[in-house]
Amino acid sequence: MLTRQFKMYNTCRNLCNFYMKNVVFSSKFNHNNIIIRNNANDTSKRIAIIKELSIHLDLNTELCESIIDSNKHILNYHIQKIQSVLKLCATYSISVQLINRDMWLLNTDLLMRKLATLSKMHFVDMNDGLPFLSLEEKSLVRVYNHIKNEALQIPHGNRLYYLSEKLQIEPRKLANQLPKRIFIYTIPFETLQKNLQLLLDYNINSEYVVNDLWVLRYNPELTKQRLELFHKCGRLNMKPWVVKCTNKVLERSIDITVETKRLLGENETNMNYLANRLQCPAYTINEMSYKIPAIVNVRVSKIESVVDFFFAEGYTASNIIYVPRVLSHSLKTLKKRLEILKSVFGIKPKSLNILCLSKRQFEFYISTLERQNSKIDKKLLEQSMDSLKSGKLNN
């Protein structure tokens, strides 16, 4: 009896070892996805796959080798499956460039069913719909049902082409975004149509809309209200976020826009305003923006506050021109650092560079000054540094 049990144990153990060494399982277990490895045939199989890729994708051997190295899963599939998938793609006129780019197609078990669904979704070119293969079958069928129900009422039979025409964006470029935003097919077409037209009427860049398609989901009345509000206060070059932002952000943005318009007038730019405040030629400002590109995007109201602060502290326009970085720094931090140097060490730095150091560099500079000056009020220094870290300021 014991001998029989021992033999059964050995048989099970050997069988387990065989499967561990020679069988590859897919992430979702299925007996159809079990492939017996035969190390002796690895090289010949690789050669066979290279041949198939070369024939169907019209690629040289070196590029086929590179594709296999980048997509190791290909080696885990029978050559017959690779042949059938490549032939299937050829049947549906999927370009070799897209197959080469999206080699995951060779690892898609539901490819045949998905392609059949895709072929009924009113794509002018099947390559336009290729990104939709990344959807789960359930989601793909859901999109298909929406397209089928409205195909006769929608221009071009598919919302992809409607959006492409209105936004002047290539269908294939736009198609890369839609599988991540399938609500484009589920929201009422009237909502989509009204929102899109409003955004275009207010000259919002098409690229901004493509990168933020969520804006098309909002109530058209809200969209119109927000866009009109910004337009009336003089805001140009609007982006989709003006429709989606909270009321607090909305109010803050409008205040900034009104203040900017007050400071600049109708035609002046931030850089022209800065040149006038610092009483320097335009090319000097251009050199400053070349050194520190961030100052181009600094709000004019902040430029005014920073310039006013340093002028009040006795600094000149030359000090700011030599260190343009101060214009993009936090005004609160600049104020507190100067306060620490003046009140604790009795120092007013000649160069504004000291105020623009990184947090670690400034702390190191303060510790150096502390070692050099033993008579300082260490308690005051500690309180000042703590307030700097916490962001509390004495105005």
RODO-2510 file (C-alpha; in nm, 4 decimals, decimal comma):
residues 395
     n   res          X          Y          Z
     1     m     0,0000     0,0000     0,0000
     2     l     0,2783     0,2426     0,0968
     3     t     0,4687     0,1517    -0,2194
     4     r     0,1645     0,2376    -0,4330
     5     q     0,1167     0,5747    -0,2577
     6     f     0,4852     0,6527    -0,2991
     7     k     0,4632     0,5819    -0,6756
     8     m     0,1572     0,8095    -0,7063
     9     y     0,3406     1,0832    -0,5175
    10     n     0,6415     1,0568    -0,7515
    11     t     0,4159     1,0664    -1,0575
    12     c     0,2371     1,3845    -0,9389
    13     r     0,5655     1,5502    -0,8470
    14     n     0,7177     1,4743    -1,1874
    15     l     0,4083     1,6022    -1,3641
    16     c     0,4172     1,9302    -1,1663
    17     n     0,7865     1,9755    -1,2426
    18     f     0,7209     1,9198    -1,6123
    19     y     0,4485     2,1860    -1,6221
    20     m     0,6560     2,4378    -1,4231
    21     k     0,9480     2,4009    -1,6623
    22     n     0,7753     2,3580    -1,9959
    23     v     0,4357     2,5331    -1,9880
    24     v     0,3534     2,9034    -2,0252
    25     f     0,0206     3,0255    -1,8863
    26     s    -0,1507     3,3488    -1,9924
    27     s    -0,2632     3,5976    -1,7234
    28     k    -0,6182     3,4601    -1,7579
    29     f    -0,5969     3,0826    -1,7341
    30     n    -0,7418     2,9031    -2,0334
    31     h    -0,6400     2,5622    -2,1616
    32     n    -0,6204     2,7093    -2,5136
    33     n    -0,3453     2,9453    -2,3946
    34     i    -0,1105     2,6716    -2,2728
    35     i     0,1969     2,6357    -2,4918
    36     i     0,4464     2,3538    -2,4542
    37     r     0,8011     2,4824    -2,4676
    38     n     1,0585     2,2941    -2,6575
    39     n     1,3921     2,4615    -2,6033
    40     a     1,5398     2,2745    -2,8971
    41     n     1,2915     2,4451    -3,1298
    42     d     1,3262     2,8011    -2,9879
    43     t     1,5720     2,9102    -3,2550
    44     s     1,3754     2,7584    -3,5438
    45     k     1,0531     2,9138    -3,4100
    46     r     1,2173     3,2551    -3,3862
    47     i     1,3322     3,2204    -3,7475
    48     a     0,9801     3,1203    -3,8546
    49     i     0,8251     3,4200    -3,6781
    50     i     1,0804     3,6537    -3,8362
    51     k     0,9856     3,5135    -4,1741
    52     e     0,6130     3,5713    -4,1146
    53     l     0,6693     3,9281    -3,9893
    54     s     0,8945     3,9970    -4,2855
    55     i     0,6354     3,8706    -4,5347
    56     h     0,3268     4,0378    -4,3882
    57     l     0,4822     4,3608    -4,2588
    58     d     0,7374     4,4033    -4,5376
    59     l     1,0219     4,4545    -4,2882
    60     n     1,3887     4,3592    -4,3030
    61     t     1,5320     4,0856    -4,0803
    62     e     1,7073     4,3276    -3,8452
    63     l     1,3867     4,5176    -3,7709
    64     c     1,1944     4,1916    -3,7193
    65     e     1,4602     4,0844    -3,4661
    66     s     1,4142     4,4148    -3,2856
    67     i     1,0350     4,3709    -3,2777
    68     i     1,0666     4,0241    -3,1238
    69     d     1,3155     4,1490    -2,8639
    70     s     1,0715     4,4260    -2,7655
    71     n     0,7683     4,1938    -2,7639
    72     k     0,8808     3,8688    -2,5997
    73     h     0,5211     3,7456    -2,5721
    74     i     0,5218     3,6749    -2,9479
    75     l     0,7476     3,3753    -2,8866
    76     n     0,4822     3,2225    -2,6607
    77     y     0,2322     3,1857    -2,9445
    78     h     0,2039     2,9174    -3,2064
    79     i     0,3219     3,0221    -3,5502
    80     q    -0,0227     2,9364    -3,6881
    81     k    -0,1828     3,1944    -3,4576
    82     i     0,0578     3,4667    -3,5692
    83     q    -0,0133     3,3793    -3,9330
    84     s    -0,3906     3,3949    -3,8795
    85     v    -0,3734     3,7263    -3,6929
    86     l    -0,1582     3,8888    -3,9634
    87     k    -0,3884     3,7585    -4,2364
    88     l    -0,6895     3,8842    -4,0419
    89     c    -0,5394     4,2316    -4,0205
    90     a    -0,4741     4,2196    -4,3956
    91     t    -0,8388     4,1209    -4,4554
    92     y    -0,9588     4,4305    -4,2692
    93     s    -0,7031     4,6554    -4,4440
    94     i    -0,5163     4,7457    -4,1255
    95     s    -0,1937     4,9085    -4,2371
    96     v     0,1406     4,7422    -4,1700
    97     q     0,2622     5,0607    -4,0028
    98     l    -0,0101     5,0367    -3,7380
    99     i     0,0448     4,6645    -3,6840
   100     n     0,4140     4,7367    -3,6388
   101     r     0,3348     5,0150    -3,3901
   102     d     0,0730     4,8147    -3,1989
   103     m     0,2249     4,4679    -3,1738
   104     w    -0,0136     4,3927    -2,8866
   105     l    -0,2581     4,2942    -3,1623
   106     l    -0,0744     3,9632    -3,1850
   107     n    -0,1608     3,9015    -2,8208
   108     t    -0,5345     3,9775    -2,8438
   109     d    -0,7464     3,6656    -2,7984
   110     l    -1,0703     3,8427    -2,8941
   111     l    -0,9223     4,0113    -3,1994
   112     m    -1,1547     3,8445    -3,4501
   113     r    -1,4734     3,9414    -3,2636
   114     k    -1,3466     4,2930    -3,1982
   115     l    -1,2559     4,3468    -3,5624
   116     a    -1,5990     4,2228    -3,6688
   117     t    -1,7599     4,4783    -3,4348
   118     l    -1,5230     4,7505    -3,5500
   119     s    -1,6119     4,6891    -3,9147
   120     k    -1,9752     4,7870    -3,8405
   121     m    -1,8926     5,1148    -3,6609
   122     h    -1,8990     5,3349    -3,9727
   123     f    -1,5263     5,4039    -3,9903
   124     v    -1,4248     5,5364    -4,3315
   125     d    -1,0909     5,3592    -4,2845
   126     m    -1,0504     5,0691    -4,0422
   127     n    -0,7166     5,2177    -3,9344
   128     d    -0,9091     5,5124    -3,7871
   129     g    -1,0820     5,2742    -3,5460
   130     l    -0,7767     5,0698    -3,4485
   131     p    -0,7314     5,2458    -3,1079
   132     f    -1,0791     5,1178    -3,0106
   133     l    -0,9416     4,7625    -3,0054
   134     s    -0,7843     4,8515    -2,6709
   135     l    -1,1345     4,8673    -2,5187
   136     e    -1,2797     4,5687    -2,3397
   137     e    -1,5259     4,3848    -2,5622
   138     k    -1,8193     4,4970    -2,3471
   139     s    -1,7225     4,8643    -2,3803
   140     l    -1,6585     4,8282    -2,7537
   141     v    -2,0049     4,6780    -2,8060
   142     r    -2,1535     4,9615    -2,6006
   143     v    -1,9925     5,2214    -2,8282
   144     y    -2,1041     5,0241    -3,1343
   145     n    -2,4673     5,0217    -3,0152
   146     h    -2,4655     5,4003    -2,9734
   147     i    -2,3173     5,4469    -3,3210
   148     k    -2,5701     5,2054    -3,4746
   149     n    -2,8681     5,3827    -3,3156
   150     e    -2,7700     5,7296    -3,4358
   151     a    -2,5757     5,6600    -3,7565
   152     l    -2,8453     5,8079    -3,9828
   153     q    -2,8819     6,1265    -3,7755
   154     i    -2,5102     6,2018    -3,7159
   155     p    -2,3017     6,3733    -3,9857
   156     h    -2,0691     6,1086    -4,1386
   157     g    -2,2365     5,8378    -3,9262
   158     n    -1,9713     5,8478    -3,6527
   159     r    -1,8977     6,1202    -3,3979
   160     l    -1,5263     6,0777    -3,4631
   161     y    -1,5624     6,2313    -3,8096
   162     y    -1,7986     6,5026    -3,6887
   163     l    -1,5437     6,6125    -3,4259
   164     s    -1,2581     6,5774    -3,6718
   165     e    -1,4282     6,8072    -3,9233
   166     k    -1,5290     7,0721    -3,6665
   167     l    -1,1923     7,0768    -3,4876
   168     q    -0,9856     7,0399    -3,8051
   169     i    -0,7947     6,7491    -3,6508
   170     e    -0,6913     6,4331    -3,8360
   171     p    -0,9317     6,1431    -3,7523
   172     r    -0,6477     5,9082    -3,6554
   173     k    -0,4974     6,1627    -3,4168
   174     l    -0,8361     6,2255    -3,2563
   175     a    -0,9145     5,8515    -3,2430
   176     n    -0,6280     5,7997    -2,9981
   177     q    -0,8180     6,0114    -2,7421
   178     l    -1,1709     5,8732    -2,7817
   179     p    -1,1242     5,5213    -2,6341
   180     k    -1,0172     5,6943    -2,3099
   181     r    -1,3257     5,9182    -2,3278
   182     i    -1,6087     5,6959    -2,4496
   183     f    -1,8594     5,9380    -2,2953
   184     i    -1,8167     6,1237    -2,6264
   185     y    -2,0448     5,8538    -2,7711
   186     t    -2,2865     5,8330    -2,4769
   187     i    -2,3735     6,1966    -2,4027
   188     p    -2,6660     6,3434    -2,6013
   189     f    -2,5454     6,4567    -2,9420
   190     e    -2,7229     6,7910    -2,8972
   191     t    -2,5119     6,8586    -2,5840
   192     l    -2,1939     6,7684    -2,7690
   193     q    -2,2920     6,9823    -3,0671
   194     k    -2,3834     7,2946    -2,8647
   195     n    -2,0767     7,2805    -2,6402
   196     l    -1,8407     7,2300    -2,9306
   197     q    -1,9890     7,5188    -3,1257
   198     l    -1,9669     7,7493    -2,8228
   199     l    -1,5985     7,6671    -2,7712
   200     l    -1,5246     7,7354    -3,1364
   201     d    -1,7281     8,0587    -3,1363
   202     y    -1,5109     8,1880    -2,8528
   203     n    -1,1951     8,0937    -3,0438
   204     i    -1,0723     7,8243    -2,8053
   205     n    -0,7860     7,6377    -2,9715
   206     s    -0,8834     7,2968    -3,1125
   207     e    -0,5794     7,1307    -2,9554
   208     y    -0,6926     7,2488    -2,6123
   209     v    -1,0356     7,0918    -2,6705
   210     v    -0,8862     6,7593    -2,7861
   211     n    -0,6671     6,7461    -2,4747
   212     d    -0,9599     6,8271    -2,2457
   213     l    -1,2644     6,6556    -2,3960
   214     w    -1,4376     6,6512    -2,0567
   215     v    -1,5498     7,0076    -2,1246
   216     l    -1,7990     6,8716    -2,3794
   217     r    -1,9969     6,6989    -2,1017
   218     y    -2,1040     7,0171    -1,9250
   219     n    -2,4424     7,1846    -1,9479
   220     p    -2,4325     7,4106    -2,2569
   221     e    -2,5987     7,6913    -2,0596
   222     l    -2,3186     7,6825    -1,8010
   223     t    -2,0596     7,6696    -2,0788
   224     k    -2,2099     7,9766    -2,2457
   225     q    -2,2387     8,1656    -1,9144
   226     r    -1,8737     8,1024    -1,8222
   227     l    -1,7381     8,1880    -2,1664
   228     e    -1,9401     8,5103    -2,1853
   229     l    -1,8247     8,6137    -1,8378
   230     f    -1,4577     8,5750    -1,9270
   231     h    -1,5034     8,7404    -2,2646
   232     k    -1,6725     9,0485    -2,1126
   233     c    -1,3904     9,1016    -1,8637
   234     g    -1,1415     9,1055    -2,1514
   235     r    -1,0005     8,7554    -2,1192
   236     l    -0,8586     8,6386    -2,4521
   237     n    -0,6953     8,3055    -2,5425
   238     m    -0,9325     8,1136    -2,3163
   239     k    -0,8851     7,7446    -2,2376
   240     p    -1,1459     7,4779    -2,1534
   241     w    -1,0691     7,4955    -1,7818
   242     v    -1,2683     7,8212    -1,7578
   243     v    -1,5835     7,6101    -1,7989
   244     k    -1,4843     7,3462    -1,5419
   245     c    -1,3209     7,5482    -1,2617
   246     t    -1,4821     7,6147    -0,9224
   247     n    -1,6532     7,9464    -0,8495
   248     k    -1,3644     8,0468    -0,6235
   249     v    -1,1097     7,9922    -0,9011
   250     l    -1,3432     8,1649    -1,1443
   251     e    -1,3686     8,4773    -0,9287
   252     r    -0,9942     8,4861    -0,8696
   253     s    -0,9217     8,4508    -1,2402
   254     i    -1,1647     8,7303    -1,3304
   255     d    -1,0064     8,9596    -1,0682
   256     i    -0,6614     8,8919    -1,2149
   257     t    -0,7896     8,9562    -1,5677
   258     v    -0,9509     9,2886    -1,4677
   259     e    -0,6376     9,3961    -1,2798
   260     t    -0,4156     9,3013    -1,5740
   261     k    -0,6341     9,4995    -1,8123
   262     r    -0,6188     9,8003    -1,5790
   263     l    -0,2394     9,7901    -1,5700
   264     l    -0,1762     9,7135    -1,9349
   265     g    -0,4563     9,8988    -2,1087
   266     e    -0,5724     9,7728    -2,4458
   267     n    -0,2514     9,7018    -2,6362
   268     e     0,0445     9,6817    -2,3960
   269     t     0,2077     9,3468    -2,3104
   270     n     0,3656     9,2254    -1,9862
   271     m     0,7134     9,2739    -2,1290
   272     n     0,6368     9,6277    -2,2483
   273     y     0,4993     9,7109    -1,9049
   274     l     0,8161     9,5775    -1,7401
   275     a     1,0361     9,7791    -1,9777
   276     n     0,8445    10,0959    -1,8835
   277     r     0,8683    10,0247    -1,5097
   278     l     1,2419     9,9540    -1,5231
   279     q     1,3003    10,2320    -1,7774
   280     c     1,5069    10,0118    -2,0061
   281     p     1,4934     9,9254    -2,3793
   282     a     1,2888     9,6305    -2,5069
   283     y     1,5996     9,4286    -2,6005
   284     t     1,7080     9,4306    -2,2346
   285     i     1,3763     9,2742    -2,1374
   286     n     1,4189     9,0185    -2,4169
   287     e     1,7605     8,9245    -2,2745
   288     m     1,6057     8,8866    -1,9279
   289     s     1,3315     8,6579    -2,0615
   290     y     1,5925     8,4554    -2,2520
   291     k     1,7837     8,3945    -1,9271
   292     i     1,4686     8,3289    -1,7216
   293     p     1,1851     8,2179    -1,9570
   294     a     0,9443     8,1881    -1,6620
   295     i     0,9119     8,5660    -1,6292
   296     v     0,7192     8,5794    -1,9583
   297     n     0,4251     8,4064    -1,7881
   298     v     0,4350     8,6063    -1,4640
   299     r     0,1153     8,8019    -1,4023
   300     v     0,1542     9,1747    -1,4539
   301     s    -0,0011     9,2388    -1,1113
   302     k     0,2776     9,0343    -0,9535
   303     i     0,5409     9,2170    -1,1576
   304     e     0,3994     9,5430    -1,0241
   305     s     0,4071     9,4172    -0,6618
   306     v     0,7652     9,2851    -0,6822
   307     v     0,8996     9,5992    -0,8518
   308     d     0,7170     9,8245    -0,6025
   309     f     0,8550     9,6256    -0,3093
   310     f     1,2188     9,6463    -0,4155
   311     f     1,1927    10,0133    -0,5103
   312     a     1,0464    10,0807    -0,1640
   313     e     1,3416     9,8940    -0,0081
   314     g     1,5865    10,1205    -0,1868
   315     y     1,6879     9,8896    -0,4709
   316     t     1,7184    10,0182    -0,8265
   317     a     1,5978     9,8974    -1,1629
   318     s     1,9531     9,7754    -1,2330
   319     n     1,9347     9,5387    -0,9348
   320     i     1,6236     9,3760    -1,0821
   321     i     1,7635     9,3681    -1,4372
   322     y     2,0792     9,1872    -1,3180
   323     v     1,8715     8,9307    -1,1234
   324     p     1,5462     8,8853    -1,3230
   325     r     1,4777     8,5628    -1,1292
   326     v     1,3262     8,7711    -0,8490
   327     l     1,0258     8,8444    -1,0720
   328     s     0,9221     8,4784    -1,0769
   329     h     0,9939     8,4134    -0,7072
   330     s     0,7302     8,4140    -0,4335
   331     l     0,6945     8,7715    -0,3082
   332     k     0,6170     8,6430     0,0429
   333     t     0,9427     8,4474     0,0526
   334     l     1,1425     8,7421    -0,0803
   335     k     0,9960     8,9683     0,1869
   336     k     1,0651     8,7267     0,4711
   337     r     1,4224     8,6509     0,3643
   338     l     1,5067     9,0195     0,3407
   339     e     1,3417     9,0751     0,6775
   340     i     1,5597     8,8027     0,8379
   341     l     1,8818     8,9456     0,6924
   342     k     1,7968     9,3011     0,8026
   343     s     1,6482     9,2373     1,1471
   344     v     1,8724     8,9519     1,2674
   345     f     2,2059     9,0206     1,0969
   346     g     2,1730     9,3880     1,0096
   347     i     2,2514     9,3074     0,6476
   348     k     2,0938     9,4497     0,3349
   349     p     2,2378     9,2427     0,0502
   350     k     2,3744     9,4405    -0,2435
   351     s     2,2707     9,1677    -0,4872
   352     l     1,9222     9,0185    -0,5007
   353     n     2,0770     8,6791    -0,5823
   354     i     2,0865     8,5967    -0,2100
   355     l     1,7072     8,6216    -0,1927
   356     c     1,6649     8,3776    -0,4841
   357     l     1,8649     8,0889    -0,3397
   358     s     1,6988     7,7510    -0,2975
   359     k     1,5610     7,6685     0,0461
   360     r     1,8622     7,4518     0,1345
   361     q     2,1127     7,7045    -0,0001
   362     f     1,9518     7,9905     0,1937
   363     e     1,9530     7,7893     0,5177
   364     f     2,3214     7,7083     0,4616
   365     y     2,3942     8,0788     0,3993
   366     i     2,2142     8,1720     0,7239
   367     s     2,4079     7,9076     0,9220
   368     t     2,7336     8,0496     0,7795
   369     l     2,6374     8,4005     0,8904
   370     e     2,5425     8,2614     1,2328
   371     r     2,8886     8,1057     1,2806
   372     q     3,0560     8,4311     1,1778
   373     n     2,8500     8,6466     1,4129
   374     s     2,8270     8,5275     1,7725
   375     k     2,6387     8,8359     1,8942
   376     i     2,3162     8,7766     1,7048
   377     d     1,9849     8,7164     1,8787
   378     k     1,9565     8,3403     1,8245
   379     k     1,6023     8,3280     1,9590
   380     l     1,4918     8,5908     1,7077
   381     l     1,6709     8,4016     1,4298
   382     e     1,5012     8,0753     1,5259
   383     q     1,1586     8,2402     1,5301
   384     s     1,2226     8,4086     1,1942
   385     m     1,3362     8,0859     1,0258
   386     d     1,0370     7,8978     1,1670
   387     s     0,8001     8,1615     1,0311
   388     l     0,9728     8,1403     0,6919
   389     k     0,9224     7,7626     0,6820
   390     s     0,5591     7,7888     0,7894
   391     g     0,4876     8,0719     0,5472
   392     k     0,3814     8,3214     0,8221
   393     l     0,4857     8,6766     0,7454
   394     n     0,4899     9,0093     0,9245
   395     n     0,3314     9,2533     0,6811
***
